[in-house]
């Protein structure tokens, strides 16, 4: 399998990938031909098209939600199989739905009737309570909580230890976003 990005997030994805794959390589702009955690960086991120014949499965291990979405879409256009990496040490309800290209780290909890969109990051110890919806390309960081029945719009990041509560998705959510994160949402 091919992991795009050999930074901190990519190295953590490698740990999960090793639960399922024997042949793994990185693409990263900064570490070409280096070994990182016993895994070779075989090329730059823009070289994705060169490796399709050898690697069909790919994960986009980029922490920036907007860039992850762009690279996800490029991988889809090239014909890659965007796989979800789900740690066997996570707890996921049989009634949860996790879309392609999402990474779920150890000790994350995803409860019944949760929907997690494509290209998301669910970090270590995160909890997504029942009936919540996590939009595409979101990041629920370590020890963060998405409350039951909450709906996260595409591209939102919930930082370490924060709680995202149920909201009606009307125009007031942008004001709440600014209060929570101190800036306008950048994913539009």
C-alpha positions, 0 to 999 in steps of 0.5 A: 500500500502507499501512504501519502505523507511521511510526517507525524500523521503518516508515521502514525498511519504506518503503525495501523497499516502494518496491521493489514499490509506487508508491502508499504511505501511512503510518498513525501516531498521532504524525505525522498529515498530515506527510510522512516520507521523502516519504510522507504519514501519512494518519491514525491507526493506529485509522483502519485501517478507513477506508482499506480501500477505497483500500488493499488491501495492508498491512504492520504496521510495529510493532517491539513483537511483542505490539502487532504481533500485535494490529494484524495480527489487526485488519487480517485482520478488516478484510479487508486483504491482509497482505503480506510485504516481502522486500528484493531484497537479502536471500538466501533459499533457494528451499526456505524458507517465509515466511508472510504479513506478515513483513518481511525486510531487506537482507542477511538470510540465510534458508537451506534448509528454514527456516520463518518464521511470520507477522508476523515481522521479520528484520532487516538481516544476520540469519541463519536457518540451515537447518531452523530454525523462527521462530514467529509474531510473532518478531523476529530483530534485526540480525546475530542468528543462529538456529542450524540446527534451532532452534525459536523460540516465538511472540513471541520477540525475539533482540536485536542479535548474539545467537545462538539455539541449538537447544533442545528445547522443554520447560519448561527453555526459560523458564529459558533465556529469563530467563537470556538476556533477564533477564525472564520472557517477556511474550508469554503 
